Amino acid sequence: MTRKADKPASAMSRRTKAAILALCLLALAVAVWLDNENTSQTNTQPKSEDSQILSDFDRYHKKSFLVVNVVDGDTIDINIPDANKETTRIRLWGVDTPETKHPQRGVMYFGPEASQYARELTLGKQVTIYLEERRTRGYYGRLLAYIQLPDRSFLNEILLSEGFAYADWRFRHSFYNKYKQLEAAAKAAKKGLWEKVQPDQMPSWRQN
């Protein structure tokens, strides 16, 4: 009788062990899957960003295009498609010109003058695009670039030298110190906006 009573207990023990083993294997499988998923996500983002930079360099860097539109003093469109758009929008590296079409700020002091000056220098002309190796796109997906004009001068630098733009110190770039010096020289000579601009007429980031 004792042996017969022991058999069910022994069978239950084997089933319990099998269930525990199955749960352990399942937990291990889930842990491995989560680890692979996290590794995949970690590796995908840098590759995606690197891929964008490589694509932009291949498509734009040191190549010439026609300027078809001047949005603002520091923003232009060139005649090459970008994603689902017919043209590529470029935001100039290292400079910030007064706004003319901002939904909140409206038309800022010296904004129209900066836009007109950029229009005279670029609209309908072939310009050459130069990119930064570490970053090619801004927050809104616009291409960040230095624009070389037909006479081989750079629009970014001319806007600063003639007092049509502020040196944008919010973001580091290859000519960060040079651009601050160009602004300082224009300010000392009271060129362009520096002749009469008041602190409250400057961009908000310059007032802090």
C-alpha positions as a LaTeX table, in Angstrom:
\begin{tabular}{lrrr}
\hline
Residue & $x$ (\AA) & $y$ (\AA) & $z$ (\AA) \\
\hline
Met1 & 0.00 & 0.00 & 0.00 \\
Thr2 & 2.84 & 2.35 & 0.77 \\
Arg3 & 4.38 & 1.96 & $-2.69$ \\
Lys4 & 1.03 & 2.58 & $-4.41$ \\
Ala5 & 0.53 & 5.74 & $-2.37$ \\
Asp6 & 4.00 & 6.97 & $-3.29$ \\
Lys7 & 3.49 & 6.75 & $-7.07$ \\
Pro8 & 1.07 & 9.70 & $-7.45$ \\
Ala9 & 3.37 & 11.91 & $-5.32$ \\
Ser10 & 6.35 & 10.93 & $-7.43$ \\
Ala11 & 4.45 & 11.65 & $-10.67$ \\
Met12 & 3.27 & 15.04 & $-9.40$ \\
Ser13 & 6.85 & 15.93 & $-8.50$ \\
Arg14 & 8.01 & 15.19 & $-12.05$ \\
Arg15 & 5.21 & 17.31 & $-13.51$ \\
Thr16 & 6.09 & 20.18 & $-11.18$ \\
Lys17 & 9.73 & 20.01 & $-12.13$ \\
Ala18 & 8.83 & 19.97 & $-15.83$ \\
Ala19 & 6.57 & 23.01 & $-15.39$ \\
Ile20 & 9.25 & 24.94 & $-13.52$ \\
Leu21 & 11.81 & 24.08 & $-16.19$ \\
Ala22 & 9.43 & 25.20 & $-18.93$ \\
Leu23 & 8.80 & 28.51 & $-17.14$ \\
Cys24 & 12.54 & 29.05 & $-16.74$ \\
Leu25 & 13.14 & 28.41 & $-20.43$ \\
Leu26 & 10.30 & 30.75 & $-21.34$ \\
Ala27 & 11.69 & 33.49 & $-19.08$ \\
Leu28 & 15.14 & 33.02 & $-20.61$ \\
Ala29 & 13.72 & 33.27 & $-24.12$ \\
Val30 & 11.87 & 36.49 & $-23.25$ \\
Ala31 & 15.02 & 37.97 & $-21.69$ \\
Val32 & 17.06 & 37.15 & $-24.80$ \\
Trp33 & 14.39 & 38.67 & $-27.06$ \\
Leu34 & 14.23 & 41.88 & $-25.03$ \\
Asp35 & 18.01 & 42.16 & $-25.04$ \\
Asn36 & 18.13 & 41.73 & $-28.82$ \\
Glu37 & 15.33 & 44.26 & $-29.26$ \\
Asn38 & 17.13 & 46.87 & $-27.15$ \\
Thr39 & 20.42 & 46.22 & $-28.94$ \\
Ser40 & 18.67 & 46.56 & $-32.28$ \\
Gln41 & 17.10 & 49.89 & $-31.29$ \\
Thr42 & 20.40 & 51.17 & $-29.92$ \\
Asn43 & 22.26 & 50.31 & $-33.09$ \\
Thr44 & 19.58 & 51.45 & $-35.51$ \\
Gln45 & 19.47 & 55.15 & $-34.56$ \\
Pro46 & 23.16 & 55.93 & $-35.12$ \\
Lys47 & 23.12 & 53.95 & $-38.36$ \\
Ser48 & 20.07 & 55.90 & $-39.53$ \\
Glu49 & 21.71 & 59.23 & $-38.72$ \\
Asp50 & 24.99 & 58.17 & $-40.33$ \\
Ser51 & 23.10 & 57.01 & $-43.39$ \\
Gln52 & 21.40 & 60.42 & $-43.68$ \\
Ile53 & 24.74 & 62.23 & $-43.45$ \\
Leu54 & 26.34 & 59.98 & $-46.05$ \\
Ser55 & 23.36 & 60.43 & $-48.34$ \\
Asp56 & 23.44 & 64.22 & $-47.98$ \\
Phe57 & 27.18 & 64.36 & $-48.66$ \\
Asp58 & 26.80 & 62.27 & $-51.78$ \\
Arg59 & 23.87 & 64.35 & $-52.98$ \\
Tyr60 & 24.89 & 67.92 & $-52.10$ \\
His61 & 28.45 & 68.41 & $-50.82$ \\
Lys62 & 30.64 & 70.52 & $-53.12$ \\
Lys63 & 27.97 & 70.42 & $-55.80$ \\
Ser64 & 26.35 & 73.42 & $-57.49$ \\
Phe65 & 22.64 & 74.14 & $-57.76$ \\
Leu66 & 20.33 & 76.93 & $-58.86$ \\
Val67 & 18.69 & 79.04 & $-56.16$ \\
Val68 & 14.98 & 79.12 & $-57.01$ \\
Asn69 & 13.57 & 80.83 & $-53.93$ \\
Val70 & 14.71 & 82.98 & $-51.01$ \\
Val71 & 12.53 & 82.34 & $-47.98$ \\
Asp72 & 14.40 & 84.60 & $-45.59$ \\
Gly73 & 17.83 & 86.07 & $-45.16$ \\
Asp74 & 19.17 & 82.76 & $-43.86$ \\
Thr75 & 16.93 & 80.28 & $-45.72$ \\
Ile76 & 16.90 & 79.45 & $-49.43$ \\
Asp77 & 15.58 & 76.75 & $-51.78$ \\
Ile78 & 17.66 & 75.04 & $-54.47$ \\
Asn79 & 16.52 & 73.12 & $-57.54$ \\
Ile80 & 16.95 & 69.53 & $-56.42$ \\
Pro81 & 14.21 & 67.33 & $-54.92$ \\
Asp82 & 14.41 & 66.40 & $-51.25$ \\
Ala83 & 12.28 & 63.47 & $-50.08$ \\
Asn84 & 8.74 & 64.27 & $-51.27$ \\
Lys85 & 9.49 & 67.93 & $-52.02$ \\
Glu86 & 10.35 & 69.40 & $-55.40$ \\
Thr87 & 13.17 & 71.52 & $-53.98$ \\
Thr88 & 15.68 & 71.34 & $-51.12$ \\
Arg89 & 15.39 & 73.92 & $-48.36$ \\
Ile90 & 18.68 & 75.12 & $-46.88$ \\
Arg91 & 19.23 & 76.82 & $-43.54$ \\
Leu92 & 22.57 & 78.63 & $-43.40$ \\
Trp93 & 25.04 & 77.35 & $-40.83$ \\
Gly94 & 26.13 & 79.70 & $-38.08$ \\
Val95 & 23.99 & 82.74 & $-38.81$ \\
Asp96 & 20.55 & 84.00 & $-37.83$ \\
Thr97 & 18.92 & 86.81 & $-39.76$ \\
Pro98 & 15.91 & 88.76 & $-38.43$ \\
Glu99 & 12.59 & 87.08 & $-39.18$ \\
Thr100 & 10.12 & 88.27 & $-41.80$ \\
Lys101 & 7.54 & 85.44 & $-41.81$ \\
His102 & 7.58 & 83.98 & $-38.31$ \\
Pro103 & 4.00 & 83.21 & $-37.12$ \\
Gln104 & 4.64 & 84.64 & $-33.62$ \\
Arg105 & 7.41 & 87.20 & $-34.11$ \\
Gly106 & 6.19 & 88.62 & $-37.41$ \\
Val107 & 8.53 & 91.02 & $-39.19$ \\
Met108 & 11.57 & 91.81 & $-37.06$ \\
Tyr109 & 13.84 & 94.82 & $-37.28$ \\
Phe110 & 16.05 & 94.64 & $-40.38$ \\
Gly111 & 14.39 & 91.41 & $-41.53$ \\
Pro112 & 13.21 & 92.73 & $-44.92$ \\
Glu113 & 16.64 & 94.24 & $-45.60$ \\
Ala114 & 18.37 & 90.93 & $-44.83$ \\
Ser115 & 15.97 & 89.00 & $-47.06$ \\
Gln116 & 16.38 & 91.43 & $-49.93$ \\
Tyr117 & 20.17 & 91.34 & $-49.63$ \\
Ala118 & 20.22 & 87.52 & $-49.71$ \\
Arg119 & 17.84 & 87.61 & $-52.68$ \\
Glu120 & 20.12 & 89.93 & $-54.63$ \\
Leu121 & 23.12 & 87.71 & $-53.98$ \\
Thr122 & 21.57 & 84.32 & $-54.69$ \\
Leu123 & 18.24 & 84.21 & $-56.52$ \\
Gly124 & 18.58 & 82.73 & $-60.00$ \\
Lys125 & 22.28 & 82.02 & $-59.49$ \\
Gln126 & 24.33 & 78.86 & $-59.23$ \\
Val127 & 25.72 & 78.31 & $-55.73$ \\
Thr128 & 27.93 & 75.58 & $-54.29$ \\
Ile129 & 26.92 & 73.70 & $-51.17$ \\
Tyr130 & 29.32 & 72.77 & $-48.35$ \\
Leu131 & 28.24 & 70.58 & $-45.44$ \\
Glu132 & 29.50 & 69.72 & $-41.95$ \\
Glu133 & 30.62 & 66.12 & $-41.46$ \\
Arg134 & 28.98 & 65.70 & $-38.06$ \\
Arg135 & 25.56 & 67.13 & $-38.86$ \\
Thr136 & 23.70 & 67.91 & $-42.08$ \\
Arg137 & 20.09 & 68.49 & $-40.98$ \\
Gly138 & 18.38 & 70.90 & $-38.61$ \\
Tyr139 & 15.42 & 70.41 & $-36.31$ \\
Tyr140 & 12.87 & 70.86 & $-39.10$ \\
Gly141 & 14.71 & 68.61 & $-41.54$ \\
Arg142 & 16.25 & 71.48 & $-43.48$ \\
Leu143 & 19.72 & 71.00 & $-44.94$ \\
Leu144 & 22.36 & 72.90 & $-42.96$ \\
Ala145 & 25.02 & 74.37 & $-45.23$ \\
Tyr146 & 27.59 & 76.98 & $-46.10$ \\
Ile147 & 26.70 & 78.64 & $-49.40$ \\
Gln148 & 29.48 & 79.61 & $-51.79$ \\
Leu149 & 28.49 & 82.30 & $-54.29$ \\
Pro150 & 29.66 & 82.50 & $-57.93$ \\
Asp151 & 32.51 & 84.85 & $-56.93$ \\
Arg152 & 33.69 & 82.15 & $-54.43$ \\
Ser153 & 32.75 & 84.21 & $-51.36$ \\
Phe154 & 30.38 & 82.68 & $-48.80$ \\
Leu155 & 26.90 & 84.01 & $-48.17$ \\
Asn156 & 27.10 & 83.11 & $-44.47$ \\
Glu157 & 30.15 & 85.31 & $-43.99$ \\
Ile158 & 28.92 & 88.23 & $-46.10$ \\
Leu159 & 25.68 & 88.45 & $-44.13$ \\
Leu160 & 27.70 & 88.74 & $-40.92$ \\
Ser161 & 30.34 & 91.11 & $-42.29$ \\
Glu162 & 27.77 & 93.54 & $-43.68$ \\
Gly163 & 25.55 & 93.51 & $-40.59$ \\
Phe164 & 22.58 & 91.60 & $-41.98$ \\
Ala165 & 22.83 & 88.66 & $-39.55$ \\
Tyr166 & 23.73 & 87.66 & $-36.03$ \\
Ala167 & 26.40 & 85.05 & $-35.35$ \\
Asp168 & 24.37 & 82.13 & $-34.05$ \\
Trp169 & 26.25 & 80.85 & $-31.02$ \\
Arg170 & 23.56 & 78.34 & $-30.02$ \\
Phe171 & 25.13 & 75.59 & $-32.14$ \\
Arg172 & 28.81 & 74.75 & $-32.56$ \\
His173 & 30.24 & 74.50 & $-36.07$ \\
Ser174 & 33.60 & 74.66 & $-37.83$ \\
Phe175 & 33.67 & 78.47 & $-38.09$ \\
Tyr176 & 32.14 & 79.28 & $-34.72$ \\
Asn177 & 34.90 & 81.64 & $-33.54$ \\
Lys178 & 35.41 & 83.22 & $-36.96$ \\
Tyr179 & 31.73 & 84.07 & $-37.25$ \\
Lys180 & 31.70 & 85.70 & $-33.81$ \\
Gln181 & 34.67 & 87.82 & $-34.91$ \\
Leu182 & 32.94 & 88.83 & $-38.14$ \\
Glu183 & 29.90 & 89.94 & $-36.16$ \\
Ala184 & 32.06 & 91.88 & $-33.70$ \\
Ala185 & 33.74 & 93.74 & $-36.55$ \\
Ala186 & 30.40 & 94.64 & $-38.16$ \\
Lys187 & 29.05 & 95.77 & $-34.80$ \\
Ala188 & 32.10 & 97.96 & $-34.14$ \\
Ala189 & 31.69 & 99.57 & $-37.56$ \\
Lys190 & 27.91 & 99.97 & $-37.00$ \\
Lys191 & 27.14 & 98.21 & $-40.26$ \\
Gly192 & 23.64 & 97.19 & $-41.25$ \\
Leu193 & 21.38 & 96.41 & $-38.32$ \\
Trp194 & 24.11 & 97.34 & $-35.83$ \\
Glu195 & 23.65 & 101.03 & $-36.56$ \\
Lys196 & 20.34 & 101.33 & $-34.70$ \\
Val197 & 19.17 & 97.94 & $-33.37$ \\
Gln198 & 17.86 & 97.92 & $-29.81$ \\
Pro199 & 18.18 & 94.93 & $-27.46$ \\
Asp200 & 14.44 & 94.25 & $-27.51$ \\
Gln201 & 14.54 & 94.10 & $-31.33$ \\
Met202 & 17.03 & 91.23 & $-31.33$ \\
Pro203 & 16.08 & 87.53 & $-31.46$ \\
Ser204 & 14.95 & 86.18 & $-28.10$ \\
Trp205 & 18.02 & 83.95 & $-27.77$ \\
Arg206 & 20.24 & 87.04 & $-27.97$ \\
Gln207 & 18.33 & 88.79 & $-25.20$ \\
Asn208 & 18.99 & 86.09 & $-22.56$ \\
\hline
\end{tabular}
